[in-house]
Amino acid sequence: LGIIGIVCRILLSVVRGTVEREAANYLLHPVPIFTLIFLIVSVVRGGLAYQPYLGDEFASWLNLAQQIYLADHYWSQLMDYPLPNYSDGWPLLIAASSTAYGEFSEAHAVPLLFFLHLGLLGFSFDFIRAEVRRASPSAGRTAELAGWLFCLGLLAVEGTYRLLATDLLIEHPLLYAHALCFLLAVVGQEGGADRLRLAFYLGTVLAAGYLFKVSMLAAVPAVALIGLIFLWRDFRETGRNFLRGAANEGYLSRSAAIFAMLFAPVAIMVVIWHFASFGEQMSESFGNIEDVWTLASRRGIDLLLFMGSALRDYGTSFKFPLTVACVAVFVVAVPTRYASVLLAFVAYLLATVAGLLLYYFFRTRALDVGYLESFQRFMILPIRIIHYLGLLIAT
């Protein structure tokens, strides 16, 4: 459908006499070029092969996806569902990828991560190209070059993982949902941005991420801050008194509309999932919390120090030079318009750490066993967001 749309658009540009510019806009874009490369690689290799090897990959995602495929239903009391508090978005997508073939295979789902990643690259390319053109209307092909340099540089350092995934763990789709949230936040800092529409996009991404995994809710504080940032940018651009503008220019209704766009989609998803499934889906995750105030005890402090030590060990071993460079970009960006986006990232990071602290303190009893379960997999998301956001702001 996308290719048909591109062809139709180019034919329309022939009628308008703008074929050269239109063709370059669409054919020099990462989406058609990377898709073509992907198809060529698939044909040359005789299809896509995939060998899952991780325990959690089988137990949490592929097992459920195959049951969904065989039962032809997203939920059944007959299913062996090891994580009933998770929503079904990712297993549903994995299962859906096999419906065109008549048999279930994990390899059918490999292109899903490619296209999710390609979506992030395509939006990033569009934003950078637009920024270059706005800064210099006579930039010409320099705008495309800047966008390509960012996308290829991001892929070269695997800032958002690889184009062709080697596993179907949930961290990859969650990464693209989180990265899109912060990309939209950056776009919202530009003068004249349609922030009501951006809020709708952001709310849609938040809801999609929630359907992948409920841990996407760690982004809610950041999204709330981004909403306030959008409103503040609107007020600044009008150049008027805050109270008078709120009363006379309809800002209160616009504020309500922006926050409705941000949170109504995910609220609808939470309600639908609650009533569409069985058991203790939403309460089971933190159902073993006895007294949250015990986190302030010596035991809670020891756990926080344990997590800090583990983060230091992992952070210094996983792309540490890239992390240092991106953090340096953050420091340089503090006096700029992107400071508010960095504040939203800090809110996301704190919410992630708070969620992990609850998880390790009440669910896994990490201090008792001396082990932080899946810690690197959980922390790779904020680290990769540091890499993506740092490279984006630097560009």
Secondary structure, DSSP 8 states (H G I E B T S, - for coil): -HHHHHHHHHHHHHHHT-HHHHHHHHHTSHHHHHHHHHHHHHHHTTS-------HHIIIIIIHHHHHHHHHTSS--TTS--S-TTS-SHHHHHHHHTTTTTTS--GGGGHHHHHHHHHHHHHHHHHHHHHHHHHH-TT-TTHHHHHHHHHHHHHHHTTTT--SS-S---THHHHHHHHHHHHHHHHHTTSTT--HHHHHHHHHHHHHHHHHH-GGGGGGHHHHHHHHHHHHHHHHHHHTS-HHHHHHHS-HHHHHHHHHHHHHHHHHHHHHHHHHHS-SSTTTSTTTT---GGGGGSHHHHHHHHHHHHHHHHHHTTSSHHHHHHHHHHHHHHTTSTTHHHHHHHHHHHHHHHHHHHHIIIIIS-HHHHT--TTHHHHHHHHHHHHHHHHHHHH-
